[in-house]
C-alpha cells in the first residue's frame, strides 16, 4: 500500500503547493481523494497515470477540492479509458458533474457513475472497506478511511506436515482461512495450522475540519492519518471560524487516536516556511510530517495483533 500526496496546499495553488488531492494505491487499484486544480498534471509528474484508477472520493464542494475533476474526466476520455469509474461525494456532487459536462459540452467514453453519500460504508470488498463520516467544516464535508480486514496468520508448515496434510491446494485453502476435509475424513480448521491473525492496515483522509471528538474514534490506531493542518497556533481562532485545524490540534487528534503516523496537508499559502508549524505539531505528536507535493508514503503490513 502506498500513498502519494498530489496536492498539499489549500485555498489557491502556488508554485510550491498544488490544491488538495491524494492517491492511495493498493494491490493494483488506485483511489483518489479530492481532485483540486492540477490533479491530472500531478498524476503525470508522479508517473501514476490513471489506468488503475477505480474511484474518486470528494470531501466537499469547495472549489479547491473539485475544480480539477472536469479536466481529469476529459483527459481520461481522450486517453481512450474503458474501465468504469465511480465518483463518491456529498449531496450536490452529481449535479456538479452533470452540469459541468453540460456547460463544457463534454461526455466520457467510459462508464461513469456518481454516488451521493452522507456517511457509512461506500465500498465493501472481501479484503477491505472504505467508509466515511461527516466532519466539522463550513459546508457539509466528509472524511474517508480505507480499512483492511484482518489477514489469516502465518502458515505453520511443520504442524501441517505433522498432521499429514498433503501439500498443494489444501495448503492454499487453509491459508485463505477455509477448513478442509482430508481423505481419511478428518476436518482441519485453519486455526490449527495458522498463527495469530494479522491485522489489516488503516489509512484515514480527514481535511477541512475543526477538531471534534468523533474524529478520534474514526482515526483510532490508523497506520496513517492524513489531516488538515492549515494554520499555526497564532491562527487558531481564524481556523475555528473557517472550519480548519492548526497543526497542533491535528497532532492532538493523532495522539488521542494512537495513530502510527500523521501527515499534515491543506497548508495555507500564507506559509513560506513550515518549520514553526512542524515544531508545534511535534511537541504533541513526534511522528508528524508536513507533506510536500509528490511525497510518497509506504504503508507496510502489520505482522500480528499483539503489536503495532
N, C-alpha and C positions, 0 to 999 in steps of 0.2 A: 504494500500500500504506500502510495506517495501523494503528497500534497504540493501543489505549485501555486504560489501567490502571483497571479497575473497583474493585479492592481491593488496597491496597498494604501492608496490615498482616499480622500473623501471630499465632497463638495464640488470641486472642479479639478481637472487634470493639470499637472505641472510637468516640467521637463524631467523631474526626478520621481514623480509618483503618478501612475495612472489610476483610474477610478476602480471601485470595488469589483473584483472578480477572482474567484479561487477555484482551482481544479483539484478534484480528488480522483486518483487513478487506483483501480483495484481489479486485479485479475483480468486484464483486457478490456474492462469497462471504464468509461470516463464520465464524470459528472461535473457540471459547472454550477457554482453557487454565485449568483448575481452576474450581471452582464453589463458592466459600465462601459462608457465610451472607450474605444480602443481595445476591447477584448480580443477581437479577431487578429489585430496586429500583434498582441502579446502571445496569442497562440502560435503565430508564425515564428516569433522570436524564440519561443521556447521549444520549437520543433515538435509540438504535440499534435498539430493538425486537428481534425475533427472526425476522423473515420471511426474512432472508438466511442464518440460521444453518444450517450444513451439518453440523458435528461439534463435539463436546466432548471435550477431551483431559484426563484426570485423571492427575496425577502420582503420587499415593499415597492410601492410605485412612486418613489422619488427618482428624479431623472438620473442622478449619478449611479443608480443601480440597474437601470433598464435601457438607457439610450443606445448601448451597443448591441441590443438584441436584434433590431431590424437588419443591421449590416451583416451580422453573423448569419442570420437566416438566409439572406440573399446570397451571400458568398457560398454557403454550403450548397445552395440550389445550382448556382453557376458551376460549382465544382462537381456536379453530377452525383451528389449524395443520393443514395437509395434507401438507406437504413431509416426506419421510423425514428421520430424524435418526440419526446414529451416535454412539455413545459409545465411546471408547477409554480403556483404563486397565490397571492392573496386575492380576494374578490376584486374584480376590475382588470385582472391580467388578461382575461380572454378578450374583453373589449379593446384593451390596449393593442394586442397583437392583431386583432381583426381590423381595427381602424387604421393601424399603421400600414397594413397590407393594402387596404382600400385606397388610402390617400397617396401612398407612394407607388401605387399601382404595380405591386409585385405579388406573385404567387410562388409556391415552392413545389419542386418536383418530387418530393418525398413525403410520406405520411407524417402529418404534424397534428398532434393533439395537445390541447391546452386545458389544464385542470385547475380550477379554483379551489383552494383549501383554506381552512381556518385552524388547522392543527391535526394531531393524530398521526397514525401511520399512513404514509403515502406510497411507499414502495415496500413490498413484502416478499422476500425471496427466501429460498431454503437456507442460505448461508448468512444472510444479513437482512436488516430492515433499515429504512430511512423514515424518521418521523419529525414532527415539527411542533413547536408551541408558540403562542403569541408572546411578544416581549413588550417593553415599555418605551415606545417612541412617540413621536407626534402624530403619526398615522398608523394604521394597523400594519404590524410588522411581524414577521416570523423568524424564528431561529430553527436551524435544522441540525440533525445529527445522523451519522451512519453508525450503526451498531452491529457488529458481527456476533452471530450466535456462537456459543461455546463449541470448540472442536473436540473430537474424541482424543483421549490420551494417547501416549506413545505405545506402539505395539510391542509386546513382550515376546520376542521370538523364542527365548528359552522356555517360557511357560507353554507356548503353543506347541513346541516340539515335545515337551513332557506330556502334554495331553494327547499326543499322537494326531494332531490336526495336520492333514496333508497340505503342503504349500501350494500356492496358486490362488484361484479365485476365492476360496474360502477365507484366506487371509484378508483379501480386499474387502469382503463383506463385513468381517469383524472390524476392520479399521474404519469402515464407514458407519459403524455403530449399529449394525444389524446382527441379530443372532443367527446361528447356523445349526443344521442338523447333520450329524455325521452318519456314515453308513451303518454303524452299529446302533443307531437310534439315540445316541447321546445328544442333548441340546447344549450348545455352548453359547453363553451370553457374552456380549462384548466386554463387560467389566471384568470378566475372568482373565482376559489376556491384554487388556488395555490399562495404562496407567491413569493417573489422575486427570480428569478433563482439563483441557487447556482453554482459558478464556479467550474470547474474541477481542478485537480492538474497537475503540470508540473514538470518533472524530466529531467535534462539535463546532458549528459555524454560527456565531452569535454577534451580529454587528448592528449598529444603530439602535442602541438601547441604553437606558439608565440601569443601574444595578437594581435588582429585585430578587426576593427570596427564591422564587421558583427556578431562577437561573442556576442556582447552586445544585439543586437536585437534577436538573436536566443535564448538567455537565459532570455529575458525580463520577469520579475516577476515570475521566476521559484520558486517553493516551495523548490527545492533542486538543486543546481549546483555542480556537481562533476567535478573538474577541475584539470588540470596539475599544479603541484606545485613542480617541480623537484629541483629548486635551491633557494638559498637565494640571497640577494641583491648583494653580492660580486661576484656572478657568472652570473650577468645579461648579459654580453657580450657573454659568452660561451653559455648561453641559447639562445640568438638570433642566434648565429651561428649554433647551433644544433637543432633549432626548438622547444624550450621549454620555459616555463614561470617560473618566480620567484613567490614565494608565494605572494609577494606584488602586482605584476602585475595581478595575478589571483584575488586578493581582489579588485582591481580597476574595473575589469570586473564585479564582483559581485555587487559592489556598484552602478556602472552606470546602470546595468541591473535591479536594485531594487529587487534582489532575496531575499528570506527569509533566506536561509542558504547556506553556502559554505563549501564543503568538499574537501580538497586537497589530491590528490593521485599522483602516479608516482613519489614518493620521491626518490631522488638519494641515492644509497647505501653508498655514502660518509658520510652521516649524521647519526651519532650515537645518537645525541641529536637533538630534533626538537624545543627546546624552543625558540631559536632566530628566526627561520623561522616563527613560530607561532606568535611571538610578532610583526614581521614586517607586517604580514598579518592583524592582528587585529588592528593595528594602522589605517588601511584604512577601514576594514570591520570587526567590532567586532564579529559578529556571524559566526566565522570561526572555523573549526576544521581540524586538520591533521589526516587523517584516520589511524587506525591500522588494521592489518589483522583481519577479522571476526567481525569488528564493524557492528552494526545493527542500522539503522536509520528508524524510523517510519515517514510516510508522512501523517499527518492527513487530513481529509476532511475539506474544507472550507465551511462556512455556508451561506454566502451571497456575492453579488457582490460589496456591498458598503464598505466592509472592507477586509483587507488582511487576 
